[in-house]
């Protein structure tokens, strides 16, 4: 009877160890590789709709590989007065590039952007966040990116809170997994 009791305890311990390793692996993946996000606002419509759930990879950010124009990024909201701690926007310009808004069109380094994903016109926003003043043309400081929502007339973005520090970037969106009828790459 003693060997059978020992075998039962050993089996329980083996399962505990297996679950512990699986949980640690899950946490590692979520913290350093890929994390799911739910988009709560319409600032990225129609690329990403309200309530869409997306996956964002963290590897490029964690390895310091940076982001490029056109990437859709997840970042900590620089506007401390907002209800949303995490935002999802598109990178429009990177360090050293100059952004200008002319007649509803975004220019980067004096070249108009071809933005088939954008809806609405791109004008400066009148309200400024926490004392940030953004005037155009605007040169993106070193270590920062300029982000804008695709729904230009319904997005509090860099026009409102200024350039985003690269240290505040969390991940790069690459896939929409919900709703199923919009499943696919972003």
C-alpha angles and dihedrals in degrees: 000000000000094000091052092051090048090051092051093051090047091052091050091049091049091053092048090052092047092051091046092053092045091050092048090049090051091050091048091053092047096046099042111017119027134357132182121233134187115217108225101184140051096238093111097044128168095017091052119014129211108282096018113144117218140181119230126193119225101187097090092048094044091050092049094243092140129215133272136219110286096030115129107225138192114219145161110271110250090202104087092190094064126101089225118078094183125047135190118211141146122260108240101172139005135212114320096011120122120230122201132175114212125172092338094310127112116231123192115193089348093304119115112235120238100223111172089163094059123094123198128013126299111238131154114271116241097214118073125204121239097335095314111145117197118190128174137278088041124188113210109236122236112279094023140097132208112231132187135178117244089233092069097185093050105042133099098206140136089318085066106032102021130237118340119240111241087229087067093057113107108176148336117251114232109156141034113212100172137084094035094219088062095041113145149068121331 
